[in-house]
Amino acid sequence: MLRRRVLSSLLALSLLSGCASTSGAAPSGTTVTESPTANAPVPFRVERSGKGRPVVFIPGLASSGEVWNETVAHLGGQYDSHVLTLAGFAGQPAISAPFFETQRRAVAAYLREQGLEKPILVGHSLGGVLALAVAADVPERVGGVVVVDSLPFLPAGMYPGATVESSRPYADQMRTQMRTQSVAQRNEMQRRTMRRYITDASRQDVAFRWGNQSDTDTVAQAMYELMTTDLRPELPRITAPTLVLGSWIALKGQMPRETVEAVYKGQYATLRTARVVMHDTARHFIMWDDPEGFFRELDGFLGAHAPVARVEPRP
């Protein structure tokens, strides 16, 4: 029963994982890439700013890319920042299913088309899973991965023997429930979840607004696909250094820190380049709850894995 309650909490966490954003316009000097035509939406919107080593930021479920505004501002224009907002989320036009496979192919294509040299992929929750998938698909193009509070296969976080097939009925039930909820039911669920997984009350209010501006069918389909995507067999293909930032404090009283940390380390065991760091005070939105701690980890990772300058031999 305890495991079932904790799994429900983690699923609620995943539902929340992108339903929040900071408000405000794109930073000065930002280039915005939109869909080429109103009738042919692209899988994501991109805001690009700064110069230097490319860093691609991917938000979570139902989230606007503005969730990374403070992080981009912290980098101070010293990096070539590409901030995505995925289709169907936070007011972006929706695309047809499948959601996850379309996104992973599109992100890999974007890295190639933009000629990005060994970018760092930074993803939160669903965005973290997407960053892992891209790093596995095109390992030669990715220079590093930062995963913010996400697992390669969420159901196995509570049930070690879970498989895609055993998870599919529950995922389908959840997708149906999300699509058929009344507005009042959906609002109440979002309010309860946000209070638990976002510390700041003002951010909870903004989260509620952004979640309501996301396409319900897209969010439900994306959640279904997240619950039925197991990236663990693909992790050995990733060659880029990887930083995994985990959070457990929202589960305090239900599961001890040691157990949550063991789940994280177990799921990333086959990714030999991974370093797992558990956060002891921040909730799911680590970059919001403890920006100084998050920036410290991110800065350390970016600095440690900066590209080596090529020295030309003297004639």
C-alpha positions as CSV (number, residue, x, y, z in Angstrom):
1,M,0.0,0.0,0.0
2,L,2.9,2.4,0.8
3,R,4.5,1.8,-2.5
4,R,1.2,2.4,-4.3
5,R,0.7,5.7,-2.5
6,V,4.3,6.8,-3.3
7,L,3.9,5.8,-6.9
8,S,0.7,7.9,-7.0
9,S,2.8,10.8,-5.6
10,L,5.5,10.4,-8.2
11,L,2.9,10.2,-11.0
12,A,1.3,13.4,-9.7
13,L,4.8,14.9,-9.7
14,S,5.2,13.9,-13.3
15,L,1.9,15.5,-14.2
16,L,3.1,18.7,-12.6
17,S,6.6,18.5,-14.1
18,G,6.0,21.1,-16.6
19,C,2.9,22.9,-15.5
20,A,4.8,26.0,-14.4
21,S,6.7,28.9,-15.9
22,T,8.0,32.3,-15.0
23,S,6.2,35.1,-16.7
24,G,7.8,37.7,-18.9
25,A,9.0,38.3,-22.4
26,A,12.0,36.8,-24.0
27,P,15.3,38.3,-22.9
28,S,16.8,41.1,-25.0
29,G,18.8,39.9,-27.9
30,T,16.8,36.7,-28.2
31,T,16.0,35.2,-31.6
32,V,12.7,33.4,-31.7
33,T,12.1,30.5,-34.2
34,E,8.4,29.9,-34.8
35,S,6.4,27.5,-37.0
36,P,7.0,28.3,-40.7
37,T,3.2,28.5,-41.4
38,A,0.1,28.6,-39.3
39,N,-1.0,25.3,-40.8
40,A,2.2,23.4,-40.3
41,P,3.3,23.7,-36.6
42,V,6.8,22.6,-35.8
43,P,7.4,20.3,-32.8
44,F,8.8,23.1,-30.7
45,R,9.4,26.8,-30.4
46,V,13.0,28.0,-29.8
47,E,14.3,31.2,-28.2
48,R,18.0,31.7,-28.9
49,S,20.3,34.1,-27.2
50,G,24.0,34.6,-26.2
51,K,27.2,33.4,-27.7
52,G,29.6,30.6,-27.0
53,R,29.2,26.9,-26.2
54,P,25.7,25.8,-27.2
55,V,23.3,24.8,-24.4
56,V,19.8,23.5,-25.3
57,F,17.2,23.8,-22.5
58,I,14.2,21.5,-22.6
59,P,11.3,22.1,-20.2
60,G,8.9,19.5,-18.8
61,L,5.3,18.5,-19.3
62,A,3.0,21.4,-20.2
63,S,5.8,23.9,-19.4
64,S,6.9,27.0,-21.2
65,G,10.6,27.5,-22.0
66,E,10.4,30.5,-19.7
67,V,10.9,28.1,-16.9
68,W,14.6,28.5,-17.8
69,N,14.6,32.4,-17.9
70,E,16.5,32.7,-14.6
71,T,19.0,30.1,-15.6
72,V,19.7,31.8,-19.0
73,A,20.0,35.1,-17.2
74,H,22.5,33.6,-14.8
75,L,24.7,32.5,-17.7
76,G,24.9,36.1,-18.7
77,G,25.1,35.6,-22.5
78,Q,28.3,33.6,-22.2
79,Y,26.6,30.6,-23.8
80,D,24.6,30.1,-27.0
81,S,21.3,29.3,-25.3
82,H,18.5,27.5,-27.2
83,V,15.3,27.4,-25.1
84,L,12.6,25.1,-26.3
85,T,8.8,25.1,-25.7
86,L,7.3,21.9,-26.9
87,A,4.3,21.6,-29.1
88,G,0.9,21.7,-27.3
89,F,2.4,23.1,-24.1
90,A,1.9,26.6,-22.7
91,G,-0.1,27.9,-25.7
92,Q,2.0,26.3,-28.5
93,P,0.2,24.7,-31.4
94,A,-0.3,20.9,-30.9
95,I,1.0,18.2,-33.1
96,S,-0.3,14.7,-33.9
97,A,0.7,11.7,-31.9
98,P,3.2,10.2,-31.3
99,F,4.5,12.9,-29.1
100,F,7.7,11.7,-27.7
101,E,9.2,10.0,-30.8
102,T,8.4,13.1,-32.8
103,Q,10.1,15.3,-30.3
104,R,13.3,13.2,-30.0
105,R,13.7,13.1,-33.8
106,A,13.0,16.8,-34.1
107,V,15.5,17.8,-31.4
108,A,18.2,15.6,-33.0
109,A,17.4,17.2,-36.4
110,Y,17.6,20.6,-34.9
111,L,21.1,20.0,-33.5
112,R,22.2,18.9,-37.0
113,E,20.5,21.6,-38.9
114,Q,21.8,24.4,-36.7
115,G,25.3,23.0,-36.8
116,L,25.6,22.9,-33.0
117,E,29.0,21.6,-31.9
118,K,28.8,19.3,-28.9
119,P,25.9,21.1,-27.2
120,I,25.0,20.5,-23.6
121,L,21.4,19.3,-23.2
122,V,19.6,20.4,-20.0
123,G,16.2,18.9,-19.4
124,H,13.7,19.1,-16.6
125,S,11.4,16.0,-15.9
126,L,9.9,15.0,-19.2
127,G,12.5,17.3,-20.8
128,G,15.2,15.3,-19.0
129,V,13.9,12.0,-20.5
130,L,13.9,13.7,-23.9
131,A,17.5,14.9,-23.4
132,L,18.6,11.3,-22.6
133,A,16.8,9.9,-25.7
134,V,18.5,12.4,-28.0
135,A,21.9,11.7,-26.4
136,A,21.3,8.0,-27.1
137,D,20.1,8.6,-30.6
138,V,23.0,10.9,-31.7
139,P,25.8,10.4,-29.2
140,E,28.4,11.9,-31.5
141,R,26.6,15.2,-31.5
142,V,26.0,15.7,-27.8
143,G,28.7,17.1,-25.5
144,G,26.9,16.7,-22.2
145,V,23.5,16.1,-20.5
146,V,22.0,17.6,-17.3
147,V,18.9,15.8,-16.1
148,V,16.8,17.7,-13.5
149,D,14.7,15.4,-11.4
150,S,13.8,12.7,-13.9
151,L,14.1,8.9,-14.4
152,P,14.6,6.9,-17.5
153,F,11.6,4.7,-16.7
154,L,9.2,6.2,-14.1
155,P,7.0,3.1,-13.3
156,A,10.1,1.1,-12.2
157,G,10.9,3.8,-9.7
158,M,8.4,2.2,-7.4
159,Y,8.0,-1.3,-8.9
160,P,11.5,-2.7,-9.9
161,G,9.9,-5.4,-12.0
162,A,7.7,-3.0,-14.0
163,T,7.9,-3.3,-17.8
164,V,6.4,-1.2,-20.6
165,E,3.7,-3.8,-21.1
166,S,2.8,-4.1,-17.4
167,S,2.6,-0.3,-17.2
168,R,0.5,0.2,-20.3
169,P,-3.0,-0.5,-18.8
170,Y,-2.4,1.9,-15.9
171,A,-1.0,4.5,-18.3
172,D,-4.0,4.1,-20.6
173,Q,-6.4,4.5,-17.7
174,M,-4.5,7.7,-16.6
175,R,-4.7,9.1,-20.1
176,T,-8.4,8.5,-20.3
177,Q,-9.0,10.0,-16.9
178,M,-7.0,13.1,-17.9
179,R,-9.0,13.5,-21.1
180,T,-12.4,13.1,-19.4
181,Q,-12.0,15.1,-16.2
182,S,-14.2,18.1,-15.8
183,V,-12.5,21.4,-15.6
184,A,-13.2,21.6,-11.9
185,Q,-11.7,18.2,-11.3
186,R,-8.6,19.1,-13.3
187,N,-8.2,22.4,-11.6
188,E,-8.4,20.8,-8.1
189,M,-5.9,18.1,-9.0
190,Q,-3.4,20.8,-10.3
191,R,-3.9,23.0,-7.3
192,R,-3.1,20.1,-4.9
193,T,-0.1,18.9,-6.8
194,M,1.4,22.3,-7.2
195,R,1.1,23.0,-3.5
196,R,3.1,19.9,-2.8
197,Y,5.8,20.2,-5.4
198,I,6.4,23.9,-5.8
199,T,7.4,25.8,-2.7
200,D,6.7,29.4,-3.7
201,A,3.0,30.3,-3.7
202,S,3.3,32.8,-6.5
203,R,4.9,30.3,-8.7
204,Q,2.0,27.9,-7.9
205,D,-0.4,30.5,-9.3
206,V,1.6,31.0,-12.5
207,A,1.9,27.2,-12.8
208,F,-1.9,26.9,-12.7
209,R,-2.3,29.4,-15.5
210,W,0.3,27.8,-17.8
211,G,-1.1,24.4,-17.2
212,N,-4.6,25.6,-18.3
213,Q,-3.1,27.0,-21.5
214,S,-1.7,23.7,-22.5
215,D,-3.6,21.3,-24.8
216,T,-5.3,18.6,-22.7
217,D,-5.0,15.9,-25.3
218,T,-1.3,16.6,-25.8
219,V,-0.6,16.5,-22.1
220,A,-2.5,13.3,-21.7
221,Q,-0.8,11.7,-24.7
222,A,2.7,12.9,-23.6
223,M,2.1,11.5,-20.1
224,Y,1.0,8.1,-21.5
225,E,4.1,7.9,-23.7
226,L,6.3,8.9,-20.8
227,M,4.8,6.1,-18.7
228,T,5.4,3.6,-21.5
229,T,8.9,4.6,-22.6
230,D,11.8,2.7,-21.0
231,L,15.1,4.3,-21.8
232,R,17.2,2.1,-19.5
233,P,18.3,-0.3,-22.3
234,E,19.4,2.8,-24.4
235,L,21.5,4.4,-21.7
236,P,24.7,2.5,-22.6
237,R,24.7,4.3,-26.0
238,I,25.2,7.7,-24.3
239,T,28.8,8.7,-24.3
240,A,28.5,12.3,-23.1
241,P,29.1,13.2,-19.4
242,T,25.9,13.3,-17.6
243,L,24.8,15.1,-14.4
244,V,21.6,13.8,-12.7
245,L,20.0,16.1,-10.1
246,G,17.5,14.3,-8.0
247,S,15.0,15.6,-5.4
248,W,13.3,13.6,-2.6
249,I,12.0,16.1,-0.1
250,A,8.4,16.1,-1.5
251,L,8.3,12.4,-0.5
252,K,9.5,13.0,3.0
253,G,7.4,10.9,5.4
254,Q,6.6,8.4,2.7
255,M,10.0,7.3,1.6
256,P,13.5,7.9,3.2
257,R,16.2,9.7,1.3
258,E,18.3,6.6,1.0
259,T,15.6,4.7,-0.8
260,V,15.0,7.5,-3.3
261,E,18.7,7.8,-4.0
262,A,19.0,4.1,-4.5
263,V,16.2,4.3,-7.1
264,Y,18.0,7.0,-9.0
265,K,21.4,5.3,-8.9
266,G,19.8,2.0,-9.9
267,Q,18.1,3.4,-12.9
268,Y,21.2,5.1,-14.1
269,A,23.5,2.2,-13.3
270,T,24.2,1.4,-17.0
271,L,25.0,5.0,-17.9
272,R,28.7,4.9,-17.0
273,T,29.2,8.6,-17.5
274,A,26.4,9.6,-15.0
275,R,26.9,11.3,-11.7
276,V,23.8,11.4,-9.4
277,V,23.5,14.2,-6.9
278,M,20.5,14.2,-4.5
279,H,19.2,17.6,-3.4
280,D,18.1,17.8,0.3
281,T,15.9,20.9,0.3
282,A,14.6,21.7,-3.2
283,R,11.4,20.2,-4.5
284,H,10.8,19.0,-8.0
285,F,11.7,22.4,-9.6
286,I,15.2,22.4,-8.3
287,M,16.2,25.4,-10.4
288,W,13.4,27.4,-8.7
289,D,13.6,26.1,-5.1
290,D,17.3,26.5,-4.8
291,P,18.7,28.5,-7.7
292,E,22.0,29.1,-6.0
293,G,22.6,25.3,-5.5
294,F,21.4,24.6,-9.0
295,F,23.6,27.2,-10.6
296,R,26.5,25.9,-8.6
297,E,26.0,22.4,-10.0
298,L,25.4,23.6,-13.5
299,D,28.4,26.0,-13.5
300,G,30.6,23.2,-12.3
301,F,29.4,20.8,-14.9
302,L,29.8,23.4,-17.7
303,G,33.2,24.3,-16.6
304,A,34.4,20.8,-16.1
305,H,33.3,19.7,-19.6
306,A,34.2,22.8,-21.6
307,P,35.6,21.9,-25.1
308,V,39.3,21.6,-25.3
309,A,40.8,24.3,-27.5
310,R,42.5,22.9,-30.5
311,V,46.1,24.1,-30.9
312,E,47.4,24.3,-34.4
313,P,51.0,23.1,-34.9
314,R,53.5,25.6,-35.8
315,P,54.8,25.5,-39.4
